[in-house]
């Protein structure tokens, strides 16, 4: 144990130090955190049997993840996406009715699907840019993801790894016993948290 423990401390410290970036946390104002909570709650709403993304404090999670783990390029895409959501909602996303919020997110979902199709058609299907005669700017655009899948993935990841998501939306055993390869399933059972 004396040999293993220092190695795990060093490797954990290395892992978290590699997630640091230069983004300033002050970009994440209370207003932005509230907006991210509302976006998350629209993606994963509370139900009668489980909490929604707001209960998992998804906005605060995104603040930490974006500032600590996103590259500068990813952060630009993320902030451009937040600006687009603010523009589409006339800067009133948190105050909109659920149907209006869902309509905006459906527009963004459709846009991201179209973006992915165009990106794939501008490459050979294998990620390599095809020469289009438009110069290197096309290659740069092909390498950038659309912002909406980023926000959606952050919401899903943050929610299902949170305490409310793992223990109330999923089935959870804090300290599982021995391996059981054949667990009975009843229709409607929740998935297991890992």
C-alpha positions as CSV (number, residue, x, y, z in Angstrom):
1,X,0.0,0.0,0.0
2,X,2.9,2.4,0.8
3,X,4.2,2.0,-2.7
4,X,0.8,2.1,-4.5
5,X,-0.8,5.1,-2.7
6,X,1.7,7.8,-3.7
7,X,1.4,6.7,-7.3
8,X,-2.3,7.1,-7.3
9,X,-2.1,10.5,-5.7
10,X,0.4,11.6,-8.3
11,X,-1.6,10.2,-11.2
12,X,-4.9,11.8,-9.9
13,X,-3.2,15.1,-9.5
14,X,-1.8,14.8,-13.1
15,X,-5.2,14.0,-14.4
16,X,-6.8,17.0,-12.9
17,X,-3.9,19.4,-13.8
18,X,-4.3,18.4,-17.4
19,X,-7.9,19.7,-17.3
20,X,-7.0,23.3,-16.5
21,X,-7.5,26.0,-19.1
22,X,-7.3,29.8,-19.3
23,X,-11.1,30.5,-19.4
24,X,-12.2,32.9,-16.7
25,X,-14.9,31.6,-14.5
26,X,-16.5,35.1,-14.3
27,X,-18.0,34.5,-17.8
28,X,-20.4,32.2,-15.9
29,X,-22.6,34.7,-14.3
30,X,-25.6,33.8,-12.2
31,X,-27.7,34.6,-15.3
32,X,-25.7,32.2,-17.4
33,X,-25.9,29.4,-14.8
34,X,-29.7,29.9,-14.6
35,X,-29.9,29.7,-18.5
36,X,-27.8,26.5,-18.5
37,X,-30.1,25.0,-15.7
38,X,-33.1,25.8,-17.8
39,X,-31.6,24.3,-21.0
40,X,-30.7,21.2,-19.0
41,X,-34.1,21.0,-17.5
42,X,-35.7,21.2,-20.9
43,X,-33.4,18.3,-22.1
44,X,-33.9,16.2,-18.9
45,X,-37.1,17.4,-17.2
46,X,-38.2,16.3,-13.7
47,X,-40.8,13.6,-13.7
48,X,-43.0,12.1,-11.0
49,X,-40.3,9.4,-10.4
50,X,-37.0,11.2,-10.9
51,X,-35.5,14.7,-10.6
52,X,-34.5,16.8,-13.6
53,X,-31.3,18.5,-14.6
54,X,-31.9,21.5,-12.3
55,X,-31.8,19.2,-9.2
56,X,-28.4,18.1,-10.4
57,X,-27.2,21.7,-10.6
58,X,-26.3,21.2,-14.2
59,X,-25.4,24.8,-14.8
60,X,-22.8,24.7,-12.1
61,X,-21.5,21.4,-13.5
62,X,-21.1,22.9,-17.0
63,X,-19.2,25.9,-15.5
64,X,-16.6,23.6,-13.9
65,X,-16.4,21.3,-16.9
66,X,-16.1,24.0,-19.6
67,X,-13.6,26.1,-17.6
68,X,-11.4,23.2,-16.6
69,X,-11.6,20.7,-19.4
70,X,-12.6,22.3,-22.7
71,X,-9.9,23.5,-25.1
72,X,-10.0,27.2,-26.1
73,X,-11.5,26.1,-29.5
74,X,-14.3,24.1,-27.8
75,X,-15.0,27.0,-25.4
76,X,-15.5,29.4,-28.4
77,X,-18.0,26.9,-29.9
78,X,-19.7,26.6,-26.5
79,X,-20.0,30.4,-26.0
80,X,-21.2,31.0,-29.6
81,X,-23.9,28.4,-28.9
82,X,-25.0,30.1,-25.8
83,X,-25.2,33.4,-27.8
84,X,-27.3,31.6,-30.4
85,X,-29.7,30.3,-27.8
86,X,-30.0,33.8,-26.3
87,X,-30.6,35.2,-29.8
88,X,-33.3,32.6,-30.7
89,X,-35.1,33.2,-27.4
90,X,-34.7,37.0,-27.5
91,X,-32.6,36.6,-24.3
92,X,-35.7,35.2,-22.4
93,X,-35.1,31.4,-22.5
94,X,-35.7,30.9,-18.7
95,X,-39.0,32.8,-18.9
96,X,-40.4,30.9,-21.9
97,X,-43.0,28.2,-21.7
98,X,-41.8,24.6,-21.9
99,X,-43.2,24.2,-25.4
100,X,-41.3,27.3,-26.6
101,X,-38.1,26.1,-25.0
102,X,-38.5,22.7,-26.7
103,X,-39.2,24.3,-30.0
104,X,-35.9,26.2,-29.8
105,X,-34.0,23.0,-28.8
106,X,-35.6,21.1,-31.7
107,X,-34.5,23.8,-34.1
108,X,-30.9,23.4,-32.8
109,X,-31.1,19.6,-32.9
110,X,-32.2,19.7,-36.5
111,X,-29.5,22.2,-37.3
112,X,-26.8,20.0,-35.7
113,X,-28.0,17.0,-37.7
114,X,-27.8,19.0,-40.9
115,X,-24.4,20.3,-39.9
116,X,-23.1,16.8,-39.3
117,X,-24.5,15.7,-42.7
118,X,-22.8,18.6,-44.4
119,X,-19.6,17.9,-42.6
120,X,-19.7,14.3,-43.6
121,X,-20.4,15.2,-47.3
122,X,-17.5,17.6,-47.3
123,X,-15.2,14.9,-46.1
124,X,-14.5,11.5,-47.6
125,X,-16.8,10.1,-44.9
126,X,-13.6,9.2,-42.9
127,X,-12.9,12.6,-41.4
128,X,-10.4,13.7,-44.0
129,X,-11.3,17.0,-45.7
130,X,-11.9,16.8,-49.4
131,X,-10.4,19.5,-51.6
132,X,-13.2,21.8,-52.5
133,X,-11.1,24.6,-54.0
134,X,-12.1,27.0,-51.1
135,X,-8.9,26.9,-49.3
136,X,-7.9,25.9,-45.7
137,X,-10.8,27.7,-44.0
138,X,-13.1,24.8,-45.2
139,X,-10.8,22.3,-43.5
140,X,-11.0,24.3,-40.2
141,X,-14.8,24.4,-40.4
142,X,-15.0,20.7,-41.0
143,X,-13.1,19.9,-37.8
144,X,-15.3,22.0,-35.5
145,X,-18.4,20.3,-33.9
146,X,-21.8,21.9,-33.7
147,X,-22.4,23.4,-30.2
148,X,-25.8,21.7,-29.5
149,X,-24.5,18.2,-29.1
150,X,-21.8,19.6,-26.8
151,X,-24.5,21.1,-24.5
152,X,-26.6,18.0,-24.7
153,X,-23.7,15.7,-23.9
154,X,-22.7,17.9,-20.9
155,X,-26.3,17.7,-19.7
156,X,-26.5,13.9,-19.9
157,X,-23.0,13.4,-18.5
158,X,-23.5,15.9,-15.6
159,X,-27.0,14.6,-14.7
160,X,-26.3,10.8,-14.8
161,X,-23.0,11.2,-12.8
162,X,-24.7,13.5,-10.2
163,X,-26.1,12.2,-6.9
164,X,-29.7,12.8,-7.8
165,X,-29.3,11.4,-11.3
166,X,-27.4,8.3,-10.2
167,X,-29.5,7.5,-7.1
168,X,-33.0,8.6,-8.2
169,X,-33.1,8.4,-12.0
170,X,-31.1,5.1,-12.1
171,X,-30.9,2.1,-9.7
172,X,-27.9,2.5,-7.5
173,X,-26.1,0.3,-4.9
174,X,-23.4,2.2,-3.1
175,X,-21.2,-0.8,-2.3
176,X,-22.2,-3.7,-4.4
177,X,-21.5,-7.2,-3.2
178,X,-20.3,-10.1,-5.4
179,X,-20.8,-10.2,-9.2
180,X,-24.2,-11.3,-10.3
181,X,-24.3,-12.0,-14.0
182,X,-28.0,-12.9,-14.2
183,X,-30.2,-10.3,-12.5
184,X,-33.9,-10.6,-13.1
185,X,-35.4,-7.8,-15.2
186,X,-38.9,-6.5,-14.8
187,X,-40.5,-4.4,-17.5
188,X,-40.1,-0.7,-16.5
189,X,-37.0,-1.3,-14.3
190,X,-34.5,1.6,-14.3
191,X,-31.0,1.2,-15.7
192,X,-28.2,0.6,-13.2
193,X,-25.8,3.4,-12.3
194,X,-22.1,2.5,-12.6
